[in-house]
Amino acid sequence: MNFEIFWFCVIAFFWAGYFVLEGFDFGVGMLLPFVPRDDAERGAMFESIGPVWDGNEVWLVVAGGATFAAFPAWYGTMFSGFYLAFLLILVCLIIRVVSFEWREKSKDHRWRHIWMWANTIGSAGIAFVFGVGLSNLLHGVPLDSGGDYIGNFWNLFTGYTVVGGIAFVLVFAFHGAIYLTLRTSGDLCARAQTAALRLAPPAVLVGAGYVIWTVAVAADQNDKNVFPPALPAAIAIAAFALAAVCAYRQRSGLSFTLSAVGTLGMVATLFTSLYPRVMVSSPDFANSLTVTGSASAHYTLAVMTVVAAICVPALLIYQGWTYHVFRGRVGGEDLTGDTGAATAAPGDSPAT
C-alpha cells in the first residue's frame, strides 16, 4: 500500500469516527423537543452529551486538516465548489455550539425553548447537509478539465443525494436515542427507549436503501464493480437490522454497538465506492479527481504518517478515557423491576 492509498483510508477512518461519535450527539439534539417532558429532563439530555460533544468535533477538524495536507487538489475543489453547503454547516455548528452555553444564561422558559430548537435545527441541518455533500462526491458534480467546480448550489441536490441526507438524519436520530437509553435513567430513559423503537424501522429501511443505492451509483457513475462496495453495504444493513432487534429486546449496549457498526459500514460503503477517485465528474468522467492525481508529494505524506502515528493513538486514548470518566447515567432515579426501558439487560451494566 502506497502513501496515497494509506491516507485515503485514514481520511475515511476520520470521517467514520466523526459520524459514529458526533452522530449520537446530533441524534440527542434532534430529540430534544420530543423525548423530555420538562426542562429538567431536557437539561439531563444536554448533560448526557455535555462532556463529550466538543471532543467529538476534533474528528471533523482532523478530517478536514488531513484532507488539506494529503489531498490539496481534492480539498480545493471540494471546498470551493461546496462553499455554500459548508457555510451552512458552519452556521449550524456555531448555532449548535452557542446553544449549549446560552441556554444556561437564563431560566426563562421562552429563552430556553429558543436555544433548544436552535440545537435541534442545527443538529438535523448538519447531518442532512453532510449526507448530501458526501453523496455528491460519488454521484458526480460538474467539473471542468482543470478540476474546478462549474456548477451551482442546486446541482448538489438529486434524488440520491437527498436520500443520503435523510438517511444520515434518521440513522443519527436512532443512534442518539439508543445512546440516551445508556446515559439516562427513570422515565426519561423509558421515553428514550420508546423513541428508539419508533425510529428503528425508518432508520433501518432508509439506511439500507441508501447503501444499496450507493453501490448502484458506484457501478453506474464511477465504473465500479458491485464488489467490494457490496461488502460494507451488507455489513451496514445487517448491523442496522440487528441494532433494531436488540433495541426491541432492550439490549441497549449491544444495540448501540451495532448502530455504530452500521454507521461505520455506511461510511465505508461510500468511500469504498468512491476509490480510486476522490470526486467524480458528472458531465465528463475523464475530469474526475483521482487519489493519485490529487495527492501531495511523497515526502509530505511520509512526514504526515509519522505525525499521525504519534498523535492518533494519543487522541484515541484521551477520548476513550473521557468516555470512561463520564460513563454514569443522568436524569433521575433508575427504574427497578423487570419492566421499563431502563431495566438492565443481561450483560449491560448501568454505566455502559
PEPEBEL-V897044 format. One record per pair of residues at least 12 apart in sequence whose C-alpha atoms are under 8 Angstrom apart, sorted by the first residue. I is the first residue (numbers start at 1). J is the second residue. D is the distance in whole Angstrom. If there is no record, write none. Layout:
<<I	J	D> <I	J	D>>
//
This chain:
<<3	298	7> <3	301	6> <3	302	7> <4	70	8> <4	291	6> <4	292	6> <4	295	6> <4	301	8> <5	291	7> <7	70	7> <7	301	8> <8	291	7> <11	63	6> <11	66	7> <11	67	7> <12	267	7> <12	268	7> <12	271	7> <14	59	6> <14	60	7> <14	62	7> <14	63	5> <15	59	7> <15	60	7> <15	63	6> <15	267	8> <16	263	7> <16	264	5> <16	267	6> <16	268	7> <17	59	7> <17	264	8> <18	56	7> <18	57	7> <18	59	5> <18	60	6> <19	263	7> <19	264	8> <20	260	6> <20	263	6> <20	264	7> <21	56	6> <22	53	7> <22	56	6> <22	57	7> <23	127	8> <23	172	5> <23	173	8> <23	175	7> <23	176	7> <24	172	6> <24	173	7> <24	175	5> <24	176	4> <24	177	8> <24	179	7> <25	49	6> <25	53	6> <25	123	8> <25	176	6> <26	120	8> <26	123	5> <26	124	7> <26	127	7> <26	172	6> <26	173	7> <26	176	7> <27	123	7> <27	124	8> <27	169	8> <27	172	5> <27	173	4> <27	174	7> <27	175	6> <27	176	4> <27	177	7> <28	45	7> <28	49	8> <28	173	7> <28	176	5> <28	177	7> <28	179	8> <28	180	7> <29	119	6> <29	120	5> <29	123	6> <29	124	8> <30	119	8> <30	120	4> <30	121	7> <30	123	6> <30	124	6> <30	173	6> <31	120	7> <31	173	7> <31	176	8> <31	177	8> <32	45	7> <32	116	7> <32	117	8> <32	120	7> <33	116	7> <33	117	7> <33	120	8> <35	188	7> <35	191	6> <35	192	6> <35	195	7> <36	188	6> <36	191	8> <40	331	8> <41	188	7> <41	331	6> <44	184	8> <44	330	6> <44	331	5> <45	180	8> <45	184	8> <45	331	8> <46	100	7> <47	330	7> <48	180	7> <48	183	6> <48	184	7> <48	329	8> <48	330	7> <50	100	8> <51	322	8> <51	326	7> <52	322	7> <52	323	7> <55	319	7> <69	296	7> <69	300	8> <70	295	6> <70	296	5> <70	300	8> <70	301	6> <70	304	8> <71	291	8> <71	294	5> <71	295	4> <71	296	6> <72	294	7> <72	295	7> <72	296	7> <73	294	5> <73	295	7> <74	278	7> <74	279	7> <74	289	7> <74	294	6> <77	147	7> <77	148	6> <77	149	6> <78	149	8> <80	149	7> <81	148	8> <81	149	5> <81	150	8> <81	151	8> <81	152	8> <82	133	8> <82	153	7> <84	153	7> <85	129	7> <85	133	7> <85	153	7> <88	126	8> <88	129	8> <89	125	7> <89	126	5> <89	129	7> <89	130	8> <92	121	8> <92	122	4> <92	123	7> <92	125	7> <92	126	6> <93	122	6> <93	123	8> <93	126	7> <95	118	6> <95	119	7> <95	122	6> <96	118	6> <96	119	5> <96	120	8> <96	122	5> <96	123	7> <97	119	8> <99	115	5> <99	116	7> <99	118	6> <99	119	6> <100	115	8> <100	119	8> <102	115	7> <103	115	6> <103	116	8> <124	169	6> <127	165	7> <127	168	6> <127	169	5> <127	172	8> <128	164	8> <128	165	4> <128	166	6> <128	168	6> <128	169	6> <129	165	6> <130	165	7> <130	168	8> <131	161	7> <131	162	8> <131	164	5> <131	165	4> <131	166	7> <131	167	7> <131	168	6> <132	156	7> <132	157	7> <132	161	5> <132	162	6> <132	163	8> <132	164	6> <132	165	5> <133	156	7> <133	161	7> <135	160	8> <135	161	5> <135	164	6> <135	270	7> <136	156	6> <136	161	6> <137	274	7> <137	278	7> <137	279	5> <137	280	6> <138	217	7> <138	218	7> <138	221	7> <138	222	7> <138	270	7> <138	273	7> <138	274	6> <138	278	8> <138	279	6> <138	280	6> <139	160	8> <139	161	8> <139	217	6> <139	218	8> <139	221	6> <139	222	8> <139	280	7> <139	282	7> <140	221	7> <140	279	7> <140	280	4> <140	281	5> <140	282	4> <141	155	7> <141	156	7> <141	279	8> <141	280	6> <141	281	5> <141	282	5> <141	283	8> <142	281	6> <142	282	5> <142	283	6> <142	284	8> <143	281	5> <143	282	7> <143	283	7> <143	284	8> <143	287	6> <143	288	7> <144	284	8> <144	287	6> <145	286	8> <145	287	5> <146	287	7> <147	287	6> <147	288	7> <147	289	7> <160	210	8> <160	213	7> <163	206	8> <163	210	7> <164	210	6> <166	206	8> <167	203	7> <167	206	6> <167	207	5> <167	210	7> <168	207	8> <170	199	7> <170	202	7> <170	203	5> <170	206	8> <170	207	8> <171	203	5> <171	204	8> <171	207	7> <171	263	8> <173	199	7> <174	195	8> <174	196	6> <174	199	6> <174	200	6> <174	203	7> <175	256	7> <175	259	6> <175	260	7> <177	192	6> <177	193	7> <177	195	6> <177	196	5> <178	192	7> <178	193	7> <178	196	6> <178	247	8> <178	252	6> <178	255	7> <178	256	6> <179	252	8> <179	256	6> <180	192	6> <180	193	8> <181	193	6> <181	252	7> <181	341	7> <181	342	7> <182	252	6> <182	253	7> <182	329	7> <182	350	7> <182	351	7> <182	352	6> <183	327	7> <183	328	6> <183	329	4> <183	330	6> <183	351	7> <183	352	8> <184	329	5> <184	330	5> <184	331	5> <184	332	8> <185	329	6> <185	330	6> <185	331	6> <185	332	6> <185	333	6> <185	334	5> <185	335	7> <185	342	6> <186	331	7> <186	332	6> <186	333	5> <186	334	5> <186	335	5> <186	342	7> <187	335	8> <188	331	7> <189	341	6> <189	342	6> <190	340	6> <190	341	4> <190	342	6> <191	341	8> <192	341	8> <193	247	8> <193	250	8> <193	341	5> <193	342	8> <194	341	8> <196	247	7> <197	244	7> <197	247	7> <197	248	6> <200	244	5> <201	244	8> <203	240	8> <204	237	7> <204	240	6> <204	241	6> <204	244	8> <207	237	7> <207	240	8> <207	266	8> <208	233	8> <208	236	7> <208	237	5> <208	240	8> <211	233	6> <211	236	8> <211	237	8> <211	266	6> <211	269	7> <211	270	8> <212	230	8> <212	233	7> <214	269	7> <214	270	7> <214	273	7> <215	229	6> <215	230	6> <215	233	8> <215	269	7> <215	273	7> <218	273	5> <218	274	7> <221	280	8> <221	282	8> <222	273	8> <222	274	7> <222	280	7> <224	273	7> <228	272	7> <228	273	8> <229	269	5> <229	270	8> <229	272	5> <229	273	5> <230	269	7> <231	269	8> <232	265	5> <232	266	7> <232	268	6> <232	269	5> <233	265	6> <233	266	6> <233	268	8> <233	269	5> <235	261	8> <235	262	7> <235	265	6> <236	261	7> <236	262	4> <236	263	7> <236	264	7> <236	265	4> <236	266	6> <237	262	7> <238	262	8> <239	258	5> <239	259	6> <239	261	6> <239	262	5> <240	258	7> <240	259	6> <240	261	8> <240	262	5> <242	255	7> <242	258	7> <243	255	4> <243	256	7> <243	257	8> <243	258	5> <243	259	6> <250	341	7> <250	343	8> <250	344	8> <250	345	6> <251	344	8> <251	345	5> <251	346	8> <251	348	7> <252	345	8> <252	348	7> <253	348	6> <253	352	6> <254	348	8> <275	290	8> <275	291	7> <276	290	6> <276	291	6> <277	289	6> <277	290	4> <277	291	5> <278	290	5> <278	291	6> <327	351	5> <327	352	6> <328	350	7> <328	351	5> <328	352	8> <329	350	7> <329	351	6>>
//
